[in-house]
Amino acid sequence: MSSNQKITGLIDKLESNQIFVFGSNEAGAHGKGAVLQALKFGAIRGVGESIQWNTYGIPTKNKKIKTLSISKIDKYVQKFNKYASENTHLIFLVTSIGCGYAGYEPKDMAPLFKDAINLNNVYLPQEFWNILQ
């Protein structure tokens, strides 16, 4: 394991400059998975994407709660990467996005975050690092 890896562990509290990055749906119908923790950190029902208080939603499901294609999720991840690169004063703690209710595996999702490796303020789950190395 490289010493420059920034690994997301269990996230049960946040510092004021930390952002909980979670998988969402385009409707912001927050009900299951990591989004329940995100609600505690400020996720807003009805908002499915982008920054919301100390959270950032990346949709993995559409408004009808059907799983999005990898290419569609990738577009949302790229928007996230751009936001993170423009907000270096914030620390982004990425959960295992897409690997819960969306039904993807880390091998499917981790490559979407390859550009985040070079962002000093983005932390990824160990299972993503295992694939990105």
Secondary structure, DSSP 4 states (H G I P E B T S, - for coil): --TT--EE---S---TTEEEEEEEETT----STHHHHHHHTT--TT--SEEETTEEEEEEE-TTSPBPPHHHHHHHHHHHHHHHHH-TTSEEEE--TTSSTT---HHHHGGGGGGGGG-TTEEEEHHHHHHH-
